[in-house]
Amino acid sequence: MSGFQSEGSVTGRVYLDWNASAPLRPEAREALVAALDVVGNPSSVHAEGRAAKAVVERAREQVAVAVGAKPREVVFTSGATEAAGILRQVFPHGAVCVDDIAHDALWSHFDLTHAESGANVLAMGLANSETGAITEPPQRDADGFFPYGARRCSSLLLDVTQVVGRIPWAFAWSEASLAVLSAHKLGGPKGVGALIVREGLDIEPLSLGGGQELGRRSGTENVAGIAGFGAAIEAAMRDLDAGRWRAVAALRDRMEAGIADAAPETIFVGRDGARLPNTACFVTPGWKGETQVMQMDLAGFAVSAGSACSSGKVKASRVLTAMGYDDVAAASGLRVSLGPETRPEDVDRFTEVWAAAHARFRARAA
């Protein structure tokens, strides 16, 4: 059975922010360290270069198998955010229509300049990082377009960063033209990810230079990071097949039940719909999420008030606002995201500490 580095056993802290970044898997660490000793450049034709190229291509195969794609469809990048930059490359002169609750990596490309004539591409997350809510993409209409509100989009880009390794998904049976993901969300190293490009789709390069990655992203490959990515995603799929995330979902539900008992006024976002097995997002109106994060941090728990890319921004959550919550509620959300190494005692202790902090909050507000 695969595992992760255990922060709690070393520091006494409990890590409950897996949607921000998963702890490094031992398989990824081993592959990464081994690749650091591969001295060649993957673009070199000598034996050392071929050895480095073999490391990259093995990881490409591992990623392709995990996401249900062909190896030639996998482009290694520095992460999902860089991969999402393809929106500027593929459709530089057309509109990009982005789902309201998409991650900022996609939302930053929102452009309705050509809204009257329809958007060229719809970009959306398959699962929201803040709430865990799963959103099924629209089906193509009779003319082959993806309907989104009043607009019709010719192509679909999916952010599957929070999905891969947690719920079943395959690029091959999706209707997406493009997909993006990051290694560190599934126990790989930070700073590496992938863009998946449907075979036959002609794209402009993400970066110009030496023509690496079949000309789609120039620059010498991060061999060690890529090796760790491949090992991590392979191990993640083993965990998924073994049913480890079903156990995580049971722990998440146990935590939510305890919180609901302690604070009946708390709202659980997305609880009645499809969502990731590890994610709880709950709102206690008037108790700011950032305040809760700091209180829990001081008590030894790492949790979040939203997307890690938005940390430090004390404001209402754009995602919760888009879901219809008012500004007070949207600023009061807390995200707790678990993983396969989260223990029942971790969840129970968090629930107890959070409930005590909630009681103090209510006493002050009375």
N, C-alpha and C positions, 0 to 999 in steps of 0.2 A: 504493500500500500504506500502510495506517495505521501509526502508530508511537506511542511513548510518550516521555515525558521520560527521558533517560538519566542516571541518577544516577552511574553508574560513570565516565562520561567527564569529569565535573566533579570528583568527589571521590576517585576511585580505589577506591571501595568497590564491592562487588558486592551487589546487592539480590536476595535469594532468599526473600522473605517475601510473595509475591503473594497468598496466601490471607488475609493480614491486611489488605492494601490494595494495589491495583495503582497504579503510577505514573499520573499524570494524562495522559490522551491529549491530543495537540495539538488534535484536533477539539473535545474538551470544553472545553479552555482558550479556544479561539477563540469558541465559542458562549457560554460563561460571560461572557467579557469584553464581548462585543457586547451581551449582555442587561443588563449593568450600566448601559448608557446608555439603557435603556428606562425612562422616568421614571414611567409610569402605574401605577396599582394595577389588577390584573386584574379587580377587582370594580366599577370605575368604568365608566360608560357613555359617557364622552367618547372622543375619538379616541385620546388617550394611553392610557387604560385599555383600549381595545379592542386596541391594539398589544401591550400587556403580556399580555392574555388570549390573543392569537394565538400568542405565544411559548410559553405554557404548553400550549395545545392542540396545537401542533405537536409538542412533546415527548411529550405524552400519546399521540399517534398513533405516534410512533417507539417508545415503550415497548410499546404494544399490539402492534404488528407484530412486534417482537422476541420477545415472550413468547407469541405466539399467542392474544391476548385481544382483546376489543372495547374501544375507547377508553373507553366508559362504565364498564368494569370496573376501570379504573386509578385508584387514589387515591394522590396524592402525599403522602408523609410525610417525616419527618426521617431515616428509615432503616428497616432491617428490624426493629430492636428495638422502635421505636415501633409499627410495623405489627403486630408480634406481640402488642401490647397489646390487639388486637381479641379475643383469647381471654377477657379479662376482661369485654369489652363484650357479646359475642355470647352467652356462656354464663356469666353471673355467678353463677348458682346451681347449676350442674351441675359434674360432674367433668371435668377435662381430663386425658387420658391422653397422656403425652409419651414418645416413644421414648427408650430408655436412652442412646443416643449423640447425642441432639439437642444443638444449641447451647444455651448458657445462656439466650439470649433466649427460647427456648421452654421449657427445663427449669424456669425460675423460675415457670412457671404450673402445674406439676405438682400435681394435686389429685385424690386418690382418696376424697374425702369421701363420694361417692355410688357407690363402687366396686361395692357389692353389686347395685345396679340397672343398672350399666353406665355407661360414660363417654359424655358427649354428643359429644365431639370428640377425634379423634386428631391430635396435632401431631408432625411429624417433619421431619427434614432429608432432602432427596433425596440430598445428598452431604455427608459429614462434613468439617468444616473442618480437623480435626487429622490425619486419616488419609487423606482423599480417597475413602474407601469409599463406594460408591453403594449405596443401599438402595431397592429397589423397593417402593412402597407396596402394602399388601394390596388384593386385589380385593374388591369388594362381594359379600356372600353372597346367598343366594336371597331373603333378606328385605330386602336393600338396605343392610345394615350392613357396616362395615369391621371384620373380626375382628382383635383384638390380644390375644394371650394368652387369658385367660378372659373378656375384656371385648368388647363389641360397640359400636362407635362409629358415630354417625349421620352425622358430617361429618369431613372431612379438611382439615387445614391443612398446606401444604408450605412449608418454607423452601428456596427455590431460589437463595439468595444465591451459593453457590459454583458453581452449575450454568450459569446464563444466560451465553451467549457462549462457553462452553467445550465443552459437549456439546449435542446437539440435545434440545430440550424445548419443549413447547407446552402452555399452560394449557388450550386448547380440547380437546385429546385426553387430558388427564389427568382423573381423577375428583375432583380437589380442588375444594372449595368456596371455598377461600381460599389465597393464596400471598403470600409476602413476599420482598423483595429489597432490596439496597442498591446505590447507584450506584458507590461507591468500589471495590467489588470487581472492577469491569470497566473501570476507567480513568476513571470520572466523579469529580466532586467529593465530598468527604466531607460528611455532614450532610443527605443527601437520599436517598430511597428510595421504595418503593411497596408498597402493599397491593393485591392483585388480588382482586376480589370477584365471584364468579359472578353473572351477571345473574339477577335474580329473588330473590336472597338479601337479606332485609331485615335490616340491621344497625343497631345503635345507633352514634351518632357516636363517633369516637375522641376528639373534643374538641368542646365547645359554644362557640357564639359567633355569628359572622356567617354561618354556613351555607355556607362555601366547599366545594369538592370535592363538589358535589351534596349538601351537607348531611352528608357523612360525616367531614369533618375540617376544622373551622373554623380560621380564622387566615389572614392574608394569605400567599399562596403565595410560596415562595422562588424567584422568577422566574429569577434567574441560575443557581442551583443546578439547577433543573429543566431549564433549557436545556442545561446541561452534561451532565446525565444523559441527555437525549434523544440528543445528539450522540454520547456515549460508547457507548450501547447499540447505536446504528446501526452505528458503526465496529466494535464487538465482533462483531456478526453477520457483517460482511464478513470479518473475520479467520477466524471459524469456517467460513464457506463456502469460504474460500480454502485451508483445510487447515492453517493455521498451528499449530494445537494438536497435530496429528499429529507435527510436527517437535519440539514441546515434549516430547511423550511419549517420543520417541526419545532426547532429551537426558537426561530423567529416568532412563530405563533404563540409559543409559551411566554415569550417576553411580552408580546402585545397584550396577552390576556392579563398578565400581572400589572401592566401599566394601566389598562382599562379599569381594573379593580381599584387602583390607587387614585386614579384621576378620571372619573366618568365623563368629564367634559372634553377630554382629549379626542381629537379627530384623527383617525388613521387614514391617510391619503392612499387611495387605490386599493384598499383592503377588499373591496367587493368585486374587483376585476382581476384580469390576468396580470401577474407581476412576477418579477424575479424571485427565486426562492429564498434569497438572503436579505432582502431589503425591507426595512420598516421606516416609513416617514410619518411622523405624527406631529400634530399641531396643538399646542395649548395656548389659545388666544391670549395675548398680552404678555406672555413670558418669552422674551426674545430668544430666538435660536442661538444667536452668538453668545448670549449670557449663559445659556444651558451648556454650550460647548466648553466655555471656560470653567464653569463649575464642575463639569464631569472630568475635564482634564486635570484639575487640581485633585480630584478624587481618584485619579489613576485610570481613567477611561478615555480612549481616543475615539471620538465620534465627530460628526460634521453637521453644519447647518445648511449644507447644500453641496454643489459640485466643488471639487477641490480647486478647480480653475477659477472659482469665484471667492475663494477664502480671503478673508481680510476686508471684504466689501460688506459693510454693515448696511444692508438695505433689504427691502422685500424681495423674496425670490421671484425671478421672472417666470419660472416654471409654474409656481403655485398661483401667481397672478393670472397667468394664461389659463389655468384650470378653473378660474372663477372665484378664487379666494380674495377677500378684501386685503388691504395693505397691512392691517394689524395681524391677521392670521398668516399672511404670506411672509411676514417677518418673524413668525413664531415657530417655524418648522424645524424639526430635528431629524437628521438621518442617522440611523444605526444600521450598519451593513456587516453581516456576519460572514464567516467562511468555514471550510471543513475542519479547521483546527479550533474553532470556537467551542468551548466546553459548557455543559449545562451550568456548572457553578459560576462561570463567567457571566452568563446571562442572568442568573438569579441574583448575583451580587450587584450587577448593574441596575436591575429593576429595583432592588432595595434602596440603593443609593439615590437613584433618580426620584423614587417616590418620596424619600425624605426631603430632598431638595424642593420637590413640588409642594410639599406640605409647608415648608418655610415660605415659599413664594406666595401661597394662598394666605398665609397668616399676615404677611406684609401688605397684601392687597386688600385685606378685610377692613 
